[in-house]
């Protein structure tokens, strides 16, 4: 190999290194799709392509409006901001509108996604309830004369995100002591639905 050939090889190597370096500097993020049904169309900031369950695609970082759709299904929509180098998992289940669509949701892969969607919603709901009712982080509170626990709301029985604070009295004279325990921890009684349960008479009252 002559000198010229060696120089060309070196130049080609340098070009490859430069190209790889430039590509490495391009901002990018990744979306991984966990979807039911397992094949659908996704629109990301208006750009559309087909995706399959567990498929990963590369996107530019920033705010992304994601719409997953398919014929015979109601769409799943999510807006998320992803950072450079981040991998974000899109977990979404479309709403079946026909019998044929319902059948597509019965596959093992789709059922697994549905379970994950349910778990995600439950975690989100739990976080919301805790944020709106920080007292429950201190519960249960057990005393010789009373106990304080979170319980279902009496005012909003059909709303699973609403809770009450149930005070069970073992001694009817302990009511004020129980209320003072709550306020003594820095919580305002007016912020909560308080339900008093007098166990000696099995009577309930709301404060």
MOPESUL-V709393 format. One record per pair of residues at least 4 apart in sequence whose ideal C-beta (glycine too) atoms are under 7 Angstrom apart, sorted by the first residue. I is the first residue (numbers start at 0). J is the second residue. Records with the same first field share a line. If there is no record, write none. Layout:
# MOPESUL-V709393
I=J  J
This chain:
# MOPESUL-V709393
0=4  5
2=6
3=7
4=8
5=9
6=10
7=11
8=12
9=13
10=14
11=15
12=16
13=17
14=18
15=19
16=20
17=21
18=22
19=23
20=24
26=59  60  83
27=57  59  60  83
28=58  60  81  82  83  84  85  87
29=55  57  86
30=55  56  58  87  89
31=53  55  86  88  89
32=41  50  52  53  54  89
33=52  53  88  89  90  112  115
34=39  50  52  67  91  112
35=92  93  104  109  112  113
36=69  93  103  104  109
37=51  52  106  108  109
38=51
39=50  67  68  69  93
40=47  49  68  69
41=48  50  65  66  67
42=46  47  66
43=58  63  65
44=63  64
50=54  56
52=108  112
58=63
60=81  82  83
61=80
62=78  80
63=78  79  81
64=78
65=76  77  79  89
66=74  76
67=74  75  91  93
68=72  74
69=93
71=95  96  97  99  100
72=93  94  95  96  100
73=93  94  96
74=93
75=91  92  93
77=89  91
79=87
81=85  87
90=112  115  116  119
91=116
92=112  113  116
95=100  101  104
96=100
98=102
99=103
100=104
103=109
104=109  113
105=109  110
106=110
107=111
108=112
109=113
110=114
111=115
112=116
113=117
114=118
115=119
116=120
117=121
118=122
119=123
120=124
121=125
122=126
123=127
124=128  160
125=129
126=130
127=131  160
128=132  160  162
129=133  135  136
132=162  191
134=138  164  181  186  191
135=149
137=184
138=147  148  149
139=146  147  148
140=146  147  180
141=146
142=146
144=169  170  173  176
145=166  167  168  169  173  176  177
146=167
147=164  166  177  180  181
148=165
149=162  164
150=162  163  165  194
151=156  162  163
152=156  158  161  162  163  192
153=163  192  194  205
154=192
155=161
163=192  194
164=191  192  193  194
165=194  196
166=177  193  195  196
167=196  198
168=173  174  177  195  196  197  198
169=173  198
171=197  199
173=177
174=178  195
175=179
176=180
178=182  188
179=183
180=184
181=186  188
182=186  188
186=190
188=193
192=205
193=205  206
194=203  205
195=203  204  206
196=203
197=202
